[in-house]
């Protein structure tokens, strides 16, 4: 689904609504385990490459999250409009 630049849904996503969501305890545990394992890597070149890969992966996930948010928000609004326009 394509959205024009500066679309209102894009602005809503960028406003921080999603970033203010608290992370679960499971996430905090997993990130702790990840960091503990990462800290055991002694090869600095390998560590640098893994950090760059992690940054790229996070950017990919961020773009996917944004697209999912926009699609879900659009669907919810369409459902609301349909519900409000139904004469039952």
N, CA, C and O atoms as CSV, one atom per row, in Angstrom:
chain,resi,resn,atom,element,x,y,z
A,1,UNK,N,N,0.851,-1.173,0.000
A,1,UNK,CA,C,0.000,0.000,0.000
A,1,UNK,C,C,0.897,1.235,0.000
A,1,UNK,O,O,1.793,1.354,0.835
A,2,UNK,N,N,0.660,2.140,-0.922
A,2,UNK,CA,C,1.482,3.337,-1.063
A,2,UNK,C,C,0.784,4.538,-0.420
A,2,UNK,O,O,-0.427,4.706,-0.564
A,3,UNK,N,N,1.538,5.356,0.277
A,3,UNK,CA,C,1.015,6.562,0.887
A,3,UNK,C,C,1.831,7.748,0.389
A,3,UNK,O,O,3.051,7.649,0.253
A,4,UNK,N,N,1.169,8.864,0.118
A,4,UNK,CA,C,1.915,10.048,-0.321
A,4,UNK,C,C,2.780,10.579,0.808
A,4,UNK,O,O,2.519,10.311,1.981
A,5,UNK,N,N,3.826,11.346,0.442
A,5,UNK,CA,C,4.682,11.961,1.456
A,5,UNK,C,C,3.857,12.872,2.354
A,5,UNK,O,O,2.903,13.508,1.906
A,6,UNK,N,N,4.232,12.927,3.613
A,6,UNK,CA,C,3.573,13.771,4.613
A,6,UNK,C,C,2.091,13.441,4.770
A,6,UNK,O,O,1.286,14.312,5.100
A,7,UNK,N,N,1.747,12.218,4.541
A,7,UNK,CA,C,0.377,11.761,4.756
A,7,UNK,C,C,0.067,11.881,6.236
A,7,UNK,O,O,0.963,11.720,7.064
A,8,UNK,N,N,-1.178,12.160,6.590
A,8,UNK,CA,C,-1.553,12.366,7.987
A,8,UNK,C,C,-1.231,11.144,8.848
A,8,UNK,O,O,-0.876,11.287,10.018
A,9,UNK,N,N,-1.352,9.943,8.277
A,9,UNK,CA,C,-1.031,8.736,9.042
A,9,UNK,C,C,0.467,8.683,9.312
A,9,UNK,O,O,0.893,8.272,10.391
A,10,UNK,N,N,1.258,9.095,8.339
A,10,UNK,CA,C,2.711,9.165,8.523
A,10,UNK,C,C,3.061,10.141,9.646
A,10,UNK,O,O,3.927,9.858,10.474
A,11,UNK,N,N,2.390,11.276,9.669
A,11,UNK,CA,C,2.622,12.261,10.726
A,11,UNK,C,C,2.239,11.700,12.085
A,11,UNK,O,O,2.940,11.923,13.072
A,12,UNK,N,N,1.127,10.974,12.141
A,12,UNK,CA,C,0.693,10.365,13.394
A,12,UNK,C,C,1.726,9.358,13.875
A,12,UNK,O,O,2.076,9.349,15.056
A,13,UNK,N,N,2.218,8.513,12.982
A,13,UNK,CA,C,3.236,7.522,13.352
A,13,UNK,C,C,4.501,8.224,13.844
A,13,UNK,O,O,5.100,7.814,14.838
A,14,UNK,N,N,4.902,9.283,13.142
A,14,UNK,CA,C,6.133,9.995,13.492
A,14,UNK,C,C,6.005,10.820,14.765
A,14,UNK,O,O,7.009,11.267,15.318
A,15,UNK,N,N,4.782,11.023,15.230
A,15,UNK,CA,C,4.574,11.857,16.418
A,15,UNK,C,C,5.070,11.202,17.699
A,15,UNK,O,O,5.180,11.862,18.733
A,16,UNK,N,N,5.366,9.922,17.638
A,16,UNK,CA,C,5.867,9.242,18.823
A,16,UNK,C,C,4.830,8.388,19.513
A,16,UNK,O,O,5.107,7.823,20.571
A,17,UNK,N,N,3.646,8.279,18.945
A,17,UNK,CA,C,2.594,7.458,19.545
A,17,UNK,C,C,3.094,6.028,19.733
A,17,UNK,O,O,2.875,5.428,20.785
A,18,UNK,N,N,3.754,5.488,18.733
A,18,UNK,CA,C,4.222,4.115,18.791
A,18,UNK,C,C,5.468,3.986,19.658
A,18,UNK,O,O,5.627,2.989,20.363
A,19,UNK,N,N,6.350,4.973,19.618
A,19,UNK,CA,C,7.601,4.874,20.370
A,19,UNK,C,C,7.387,4.981,21.875
A,19,UNK,O,O,8.269,4.596,22.643
A,20,UNK,N,N,6.255,5.487,22.310
A,20,UNK,CA,C,5.992,5.622,23.739
A,20,UNK,C,C,5.374,4.373,24.354
A,20,UNK,O,O,5.075,4.349,25.548
A,21,UNK,N,N,5.183,3.346,23.550
A,21,UNK,CA,C,4.606,2.103,24.059
A,21,UNK,C,C,5.661,1.378,24.892
A,21,UNK,O,O,6.791,1.190,24.440
A,22,UNK,N,N,5.297,0.977,26.092
A,22,UNK,CA,C,6.231,0.285,26.973
A,22,UNK,C,C,6.557,-1.098,26.428
A,22,UNK,O,O,5.702,-1.770,25.851
A,23,UNK,N,N,7.793,-1.508,26.618
A,23,UNK,CA,C,8.182,-2.842,26.173
A,23,UNK,C,C,7.843,-3.863,27.251
A,23,UNK,O,O,7.786,-3.540,28.438
A,24,UNK,N,N,7.623,-5.089,26.823
A,24,UNK,CA,C,7.243,-6.150,27.739
A,24,UNK,C,C,8.455,-6.633,28.538
A,24,UNK,O,O,9.603,-6.356,28.189
A,25,UNK,N,N,8.175,-7.346,29.596
A,25,UNK,CA,C,9.250,-7.925,30.392
A,25,UNK,C,C,10.015,-8.957,29.565
A,25,UNK,O,O,11.232,-9.087,29.701
A,26,UNK,N,N,9.308,-9.686,28.714
A,26,UNK,CA,C,9.964,-10.672,27.852
A,26,UNK,C,C,10.978,-9.989,26.938
A,26,UNK,O,O,12.089,-10.487,26.754
A,27,UNK,N,N,10.592,-8.846,26.366
A,27,UNK,CA,C,11.513,-8.093,25.508
A,27,UNK,C,C,12.738,-7.661,26.299
A,27,UNK,O,O,13.866,-7.801,25.827
A,28,UNK,N,N,12.521,-7.139,27.491
A,28,UNK,CA,C,13.645,-6.677,28.314
A,28,UNK,C,C,14.588,-7.826,28.653
A,28,UNK,O,O,15.806,-7.651,28.667
A,29,UNK,N,N,14.028,-8.991,28.925
A,29,UNK,CA,C,14.853,-10.169,29.216
A,29,UNK,C,C,15.664,-10.575,27.989
A,29,UNK,O,O,16.861,-10.846,28.089
A,30,UNK,N,N,14.999,-10.615,26.818
A,30,UNK,CA,C,15.687,-11.008,25.591
A,30,UNK,C,C,16.783,-10.020,25.211
A,30,UNK,O,O,17.859,-10.430,24.776
A,31,UNK,N,N,16.527,-8.737,25.368
A,31,UNK,CA,C,17.553,-7.748,25.012
A,31,UNK,C,C,18.729,-7.844,25.973
A,31,UNK,O,O,19.874,-7.624,25.578
A,32,UNK,N,N,18.454,-8.168,27.225
A,32,UNK,CA,C,19.532,-8.385,28.185
A,32,UNK,C,C,20.394,-9.577,27.801
A,32,UNK,O,O,21.621,-9.504,27.860
A,33,UNK,N,N,19.754,-10.676,27.406
A,33,UNK,CA,C,20.480,-11.863,26.967
A,33,UNK,C,C,21.286,-11.570,25.705
A,33,UNK,O,O,22.422,-12.022,25.565
A,34,UNK,N,N,20.687,-10.808,24.785
A,34,UNK,CA,C,21.382,-10.432,23.553
A,34,UNK,C,C,22.642,-9.630,23.890
A,34,UNK,O,O,23.725,-9.919,23.380
A,35,UNK,N,N,22.491,-8.634,24.745
A,35,UNK,CA,C,23.632,-7.790,25.105
A,35,UNK,C,C,24.715,-8.579,25.836
A,35,UNK,O,O,25.905,-8.357,25.610
A,36,UNK,N,N,24.312,-9.489,26.705
A,36,UNK,CA,C,25.288,-10.331,27.415
A,36,UNK,C,C,26.094,-11.170,26.423
A,36,UNK,O,O,27.315,-11.275,26.542
A,37,UNK,N,N,25.412,-11.766,25.447
A,37,UNK,CA,C,26.098,-12.575,24.439
A,37,UNK,C,C,26.991,-11.705,23.563
A,37,UNK,O,O,28.126,-12.078,23.265
A,38,UNK,N,N,26.483,-10.549,23.151
A,38,UNK,CA,C,27.267,-9.647,22.308
A,38,UNK,C,C,28.551,-9.223,23.010
A,38,UNK,O,O,29.604,-9.114,22.382
A,39,UNK,N,N,28.459,-8.986,24.300
A,39,UNK,CA,C,29.635,-8.545,25.070
A,39,UNK,C,C,30.711,-9.624,25.167
A,39,UNK,O,O,31.858,-9.313,25.488
A,40,UNK,N,N,30.368,-10.879,24.899
A,40,UNK,CA,C,31.364,-11.950,24.954
A,40,UNK,C,C,32.213,-12.033,23.683
A,40,UNK,O,O,33.216,-12.746,23.657
A,41,UNK,N,N,31.821,-11.312,22.630
A,41,UNK,CA,C,32.573,-11.342,21.366
A,41,UNK,C,C,33.834,-10.510,21.540
A,41,UNK,O,O,33.772,-9.329,21.885
A,42,UNK,N,N,34.972,-11.135,21.300
A,42,UNK,CA,C,36.255,-10.465,21.505
A,42,UNK,C,C,36.838,-9.883,20.227
A,42,UNK,O,O,37.655,-8.965,20.291
A,43,UNK,N,N,36.438,-10.391,19.075
A,43,UNK,CA,C,36.950,-9.915,17.788
A,43,UNK,C,C,36.279,-8.575,17.454
A,43,UNK,O,O,35.085,-8.533,17.158
A,44,UNK,N,N,37.049,-7.489,17.502
A,44,UNK,CA,C,36.498,-6.145,17.287
A,44,UNK,C,C,35.957,-5.951,15.872
A,44,UNK,O,O,34.948,-5.271,15.684
A,45,UNK,N,N,36.611,-6.535,14.886
A,45,UNK,CA,C,36.127,-6.402,13.510
A,45,UNK,C,C,34.768,-7.094,13.362
A,45,UNK,O,O,33.851,-6.557,12.739
A,46,UNK,N,N,34.654,-8.272,13.932
A,46,UNK,CA,C,33.387,-8.992,13.905
A,46,UNK,C,C,32.311,-8.212,14.663
A,46,UNK,O,O,31.166,-8.134,14.218
A,47,UNK,N,N,32.678,-7.646,15.792
A,47,UNK,CA,C,31.727,-6.865,16.592
A,47,UNK,C,C,31.213,-5.664,15.797
A,47,UNK,O,O,30.020,-5.362,15.821
A,48,UNK,N,N,32.130,-4.977,15.088
A,48,UNK,CA,C,31.737,-3.822,14.275
A,48,UNK,C,C,30.772,-4.226,13.162
A,48,UNK,O,O,29.793,-3.531,12.891
A,49,UNK,N,N,31.062,-5.357,12.522
A,49,UNK,CA,C,30.184,-5.837,11.450
A,49,UNK,C,C,28.813,-6.209,12.000
A,49,UNK,O,O,27.789,-5.908,11.386
A,50,UNK,N,N,28.796,-6.855,13.147
A,50,UNK,CA,C,27.516,-7.222,13.759
A,50,UNK,C,C,26.716,-5.980,14.160
A,50,UNK,O,O,25.493,-5.960,14.019
A,51,UNK,N,N,27.397,-4.952,14.656
A,51,UNK,CA,C,26.704,-3.708,15.011
A,51,UNK,C,C,26.086,-3.055,13.780
A,51,UNK,O,O,24.957,-2.567,13.833
A,52,UNK,N,N,26.830,-3.044,12.665
A,52,UNK,CA,C,26.296,-2.472,11.424
A,52,UNK,C,C,25.104,-3.277,10.920
A,52,UNK,O,O,24.109,-2.708,10.470
A,53,UNK,N,N,25.208,-4.609,10.997
A,53,UNK,CA,C,24.077,-5.448,10.604
A,53,UNK,C,C,22.865,-5.185,11.484
A,53,UNK,O,O,21.737,-5.138,10.994
A,54,UNK,N,N,23.093,-5.016,12.767
A,54,UNK,CA,C,21.999,-4.735,13.706
A,54,UNK,C,C,21.322,-3.402,13.372
A,54,UNK,O,O,20.096,-3.293,13.414
A,55,UNK,N,N,22.131,-2.390,13.039
A,55,UNK,CA,C,21.576,-1.085,12.650
A,55,UNK,C,C,20.722,-1.219,11.393
A,55,UNK,O,O,19.627,-0.660,11.318
A,56,UNK,N,N,21.223,-1.958,10.410
A,56,UNK,CA,C,20.474,-2.143,9.167
A,56,UNK,C,C,19.187,-2.914,9.431
A,56,UNK,O,O,18.139,-2.577,8.881
A,57,UNK,N,N,19.258,-3.945,10.269
A,57,UNK,CA,C,18.073,-4.743,10.590
A,57,UNK,C,C,17.036,-3.872,11.289
A,57,UNK,O,O,15.844,-3.969,10.997
A,58,UNK,N,N,17.482,-3.025,12.207
A,58,UNK,CA,C,16.554,-2.145,12.913
A,58,UNK,C,C,15.874,-1.160,11.967
A,58,UNK,O,O,14.689,-0.867,12.123
A,59,UNK,N,N,16.613,-0.651,10.994
A,59,UNK,CA,C,16.020,0.246,10.005
A,59,UNK,C,C,14.977,-0.491,9.166
A,59,UNK,O,O,13.914,0.053,8.865
A,60,UNK,N,N,15.289,-1.731,8.792
A,60,UNK,CA,C,14.329,-2.538,8.031
A,60,UNK,C,C,13.069,-2.784,8.844
A,60,UNK,O,O,11.960,-2.620,8.336
A,61,UNK,N,N,13.230,-3.176,10.106
A,61,UNK,CA,C,12.074,-3.417,10.974
A,61,UNK,C,C,11.273,-2.137,11.181
A,61,UNK,O,O,10.044,-2.172,11.234
A,62,UNK,N,N,11.961,-1.020,11.297
A,62,UNK,CA,C,11.278,0.254,11.498
A,62,UNK,C,C,10.384,0.585,10.301
A,62,UNK,O,O,9.246,1.025,10.470
A,63,UNK,N,N,10.898,0.375,9.112
A,63,UNK,CA,C,10.109,0.644,7.912
A,63,UNK,C,C,8.914,-0.301,7.832
A,63,UNK,O,O,7.813,0.116,7.471
A,64,UNK,N,N,9.128,-1.565,8.166
A,64,UNK,CA,C,8.033,-2.536,8.155
A,64,UNK,C,C,6.985,-2.157,9.194
A,64,UNK,O,O,5.787,-2.186,8.914
A,65,UNK,N,N,7.441,-1.798,10.405
A,65,UNK,CA,C,6.516,-1.392,11.467
A,65,UNK,C,C,5.673,-0.199,11.033
A,65,UNK,O,O,4.473,-0.145,11.305
A,66,UNK,N,N,6.303,0.747,10.363
A,66,UNK,CA,C,5.589,1.935,9.901
A,66,UNK,C,C,4.514,1.560,8.880
A,66,UNK,O,O,3.389,2.059,8.940
A,67,UNK,N,N,4.866,0.686,7.951
A,67,UNK,CA,C,3.899,0.255,6.935
A,67,UNK,C,C,2.731,-0.501,7.565
A,67,UNK,O,O,1.578,-0.297,7.185
A,68,UNK,N,N,3.030,-1.371,8.524
A,68,UNK,CA,C,1.979,-2.123,9.212
A,68,UNK,C,C,1.070,-1.180,9.984
A,68,UNK,O,O,-0.150,-1.343,9.967
A,69,UNK,N,N,1.652,-0.194,10.662
A,69,UNK,CA,C,0.857,0.789,11.406
A,69,UNK,C,C,-0.078,1.542,10.469
A,69,UNK,O,O,-1.265,1.694,10.759
A,70,UNK,N,N,0.458,2.012,9.348
A,70,UNK,CA,C,-0.363,2.782,8.406
A,70,UNK,C,C,-1.491,1.938,7.823
A,70,UNK,O,O,-2.625,2.400,7.704
A,71,UNK,N,N,-1.172,0.697,7.460
A,71,UNK,CA,C,-2.205,-0.172,6.898
A,71,UNK,C,C,-3.274,-0.493,7.933
A,71,UNK,O,O,-4.465,-0.465,7.622
A,72,UNK,N,N,-2.866,-0.795,9.153
A,72,UNK,CA,C,-3.820,-1.102,10.219
A,72,UNK,C,C,-4.679,0.090,10.572
A,72,UNK,O,O,-5.886,-0.048,10.772
A,73,UNK,N,N,-4.073,1.255,10.649
A,73,UNK,CA,C,-4.819,2.466,10.970
A,73,UNK,C,C,-5.835,2.767,9.879
A,73,UNK,O,O,-6.983,3.104,10.166
A,74,UNK,N,N,-5.411,2.644,8.635
A,74,UNK,CA,C,-6.332,2.881,7.508
A,74,UNK,C,C,-7.501,1.913,7.532
A,74,UNK,O,O,-8.643,2.309,7.300
A,75,UNK,N,N,-7.224,0.648,7.812
A,75,UNK,CA,C,-8.282,-0.352,7.867
A,75,UNK,C,C,-9.253,-0.040,9.006
A,75,UNK,O,O,-10.467,-0.157,8.835
A,76,UNK,N,N,-8.732,0.350,10.149
A,76,UNK,CA,C,-9.586,0.658,11.298
A,76,UNK,C,C,-10.510,1.837,10.987
A,76,UNK,O,O,-11.686,1.822,11.350
A,77,UNK,N,N,-9.977,2.845,10.321
A,77,UNK,CA,C,-10.794,4.008,9.966
A,77,UNK,C,C,-11.871,3.610,8.959
A,77,UNK,O,O,-13.016,4.048,9.074
A,78,UNK,N,N,-11.519,2.793,7.982
A,78,UNK,CA,C,-12.512,2.326,7.002
A,78,UNK,C,C,-13.616,1.532,7.686
A,78,UNK,O,O,-14.791,1.683,7.354
A,79,UNK,N,N,-13.239,0.685,8.640
A,79,UNK,CA,C,-14.232,-0.096,9.370
A,79,UNK,C,C,-15.138,0.822,10.194
A,79,UNK,O,O,-16.345,0.598,10.275
A,80,UNK,N,N,-14.558,1.841,10.794
A,80,UNK,CA,C,-15.343,2.798,11.588
A,80,UNK,C,C,-16.329,3.549,10.688
A,80,UNK,O,O,-17.495,3.715,11.045
A,81,UNK,N,N,-15.870,3.991,9.550
A,81,UNK,CA,C,-16.750,4.686,8.617
A,81,UNK,C,C,-17.878,3.781,8.153
A,81,UNK,O,O,-19.032,4.204,8.084
A,82,UNK,N,N,-17.545,2.535,7.835
A,82,UNK,CA,C,-18.575,1.589,7.407
A,82,UNK,C,C,-19.587,1.336,8.528
A,82,UNK,O,O,-20.792,1.286,8.285
A,83,UNK,N,N,-19.090,1.178,9.751
A,83,UNK,CA,C,-20.000,0.943,10.890
A,83,UNK,C,C,-20.901,2.133,11.123
A,83,UNK,O,O,-22.087,1.962,11.408
A,84,UNK,N,N,-20.368,3.329,11.008
A,84,UNK,CA,C,-21.167,4.532,11.228
A,84,UNK,C,C,-22.173,4.775,10.112
A,84,UNK,O,O,-23.216,5.388,10.340
A,85,UNK,N,N,-21.870,4.301,8.906
A,85,UNK,CA,C,-22.772,4.538,7.785
A,85,UNK,C,C,-23.797,3.421,7.593
A,85,UNK,O,O,-24.658,3.520,6.719
A,86,UNK,N,N,-23.717,2.367,8.393
A,86,UNK,CA,C,-24.664,1.270,8.297
A,86,UNK,C,C,-25.906,1.592,9.092
A,86,UNK,O,O,-25.832,1.914,10.278
A,87,UNK,N,N,-27.037,1.506,8.443
A,87,UNK,CA,C,-28.322,1.756,9.140
A,87,UNK,C,C,-28.875,0.435,9.626
A,87,UNK,O,O,-29.530,-0.293,8.880
A,88,UNK,N,N,-28.611,0.138,10.860
A,88,UNK,CA,C,-29.094,-1.110,11.428
A,88,UNK,C,C,-30.180,-0.806,12.434
A,88,UNK,O,O,-30.734,-1.722,13.041
